[in-house]
Amino acid sequence: MPRDPFDWITGAAAARERAGLVRRLRPRPADDTRLDLASNDYLGLSRHPEVIEGAVTAARRWGAGATGSRLVTGTTGLHAELEAELAAFCGFEAALVFSSGYAANIAAVTALTGHDTLVVSDAGNHASLIDGCRLSRAQTAVTPHADPEAVDKALDAHGGRALVVTDAVFSVDGDAAPLAALAGVAAGHGAALLVDDAHGLGVLGPGGSGTPAAQGVAGGRGVVATVTLSKSLGSQGGAVLGPAAVIEHLVNTARTFIFDTGLAPAAAGAALAALRLLRREPQRAARVREVARTLHEGLTASGLRAIRPDAAVISVPAPLPEQALSWAADCRSAGVSVGCFRPPSVPDGISRVRLTARADLERQDIDFALRTLAATAPRA
Ligand SMILES: Cc1ncc(COP(=O)(O)O)c(C=O)c1O
């Protein structure tokens, strides 16, 4: 009898089970009463009435879907408005909206590189940047985490066209990249700098305008940034921000722009409403940073080895994947949702429980979360 073509999947599943690395989907109830420290809804905007109204109005006016690629029928007035306002808010000349942050990252890396380009990529970068490097077919040098000197050396050794790629705030540990130093190093070699600000928009910089603005590199000549609309802005989608010539180049060459259906009008409308709300209420950004600091201080005070957050993400290493998994499960049973990161999602192989601060958490929420985390922590 011919062999079952999916036999190998059973073996792979058994190996995952033995290693404690099985992932399962857990649909969340719409009326979940647990305290949410797992989502990326940093500003608490995904359920804000104005943001929901932005989505509803856009769907009524433009329809449920974008109906085609951005280059065919998928661009509405709403997309253009969102691009103009995002670019202005973050301090860049122009912007281009994509159907996800993932697609925006793939587009930026692949469109800004060629066979002769060196990509210098931080070891802690997000999977979407790593996939962009792979798809670019350019030579990639992976440098140690947050190490501008190593980037300098890699650029020196290459000598030609190059792109330096980094998360602005690293999604696993929540630390910020040294963007000013990296921009200086890149400029010194005539290289471009691509910054993924998925976790910085809405949290860092004046009024939440992002990490490039916070570190004084927004709008710089060789600087391009990407953002997601799915975290602080509570919607869905992504964008690339940069010089107008770069944006026009992306419109003409980026495959995840050209061969993808445009962002749904409802998502564009929600993101635009969230952006306008953030401009009107800039204190939301300061508040999420304050909540993150308070959570970190509380965890440290209870003897947990939490990594100091530069933005909203707070990571607590757990020695074994099973421990991270059961810690997160115990928190969930006690009423607090937290994230759980295990290999292969962690570059150094160390599992973590991950908390995300939200601007709308009250003091009693923070205290409850801290008590729960301490009571359920794995014993050494
Ligand atoms: C650092 C980083 N970059 C990019 C993305 C991808 O963004 P999106 O979820 O909009 O595809 C994420 C989020 O998941 C992220 O954490």
PDBQT file of the ligand as one rigid body, heavy atoms in Angstrom, charges set to zero:
ROOT
HETATM    1  C1  LIG A 401       7.378  43.293  16.222  1.00  0.00    +0.000 C 
HETATM    2  C2  LIG A 401       6.229  42.916  15.360  1.00  0.00    +0.000 A 
HETATM    3  N1  LIG A 401       6.281  43.187  14.054  1.00  0.00    +0.000 NA
HETATM    4  C3  LIG A 401       5.264  42.869  13.234  1.00  0.00    +0.000 A 
HETATM    5  C4  LIG A 401       4.134  42.243  13.689  1.00  0.00    +0.000 A 
HETATM    6  C5  LIG A 401       3.063  41.849  12.724  1.00  0.00    +0.000 C 
HETATM    7  O1  LIG A 401       1.995  42.745  12.739  1.00  0.00    +0.000 OA
HETATM    8  P1  LIG A 401       0.532  42.258  12.330  1.00  0.00    +0.000 P 
HETATM    9  O2  LIG A 401      -0.010  41.490  13.470  1.00  0.00    +0.000 OA
HETATM   10  O3  LIG A 401      -0.194  43.521  12.031  1.00  0.00    +0.000 OA
HETATM   11  O4  LIG A 401       0.680  41.410  11.108  1.00  0.00    +0.000 OA
HETATM   12  C6  LIG A 401       4.033  41.961  15.050  1.00  0.00    +0.000 A 
HETATM   13  C7  LIG A 401       2.818  41.377  15.624  1.00  0.00    +0.000 C 
HETATM   14  O5  LIG A 401       2.345  40.431  15.735  1.00  0.00    +0.000 OA
HETATM   15  C8  LIG A 401       5.105  42.280  15.907  1.00  0.00    +0.000 A 
HETATM   16  O6  LIG A 401       5.070  41.976  17.208  1.00  0.00    +0.000 OA
ENDROOT
TORSDOF 0
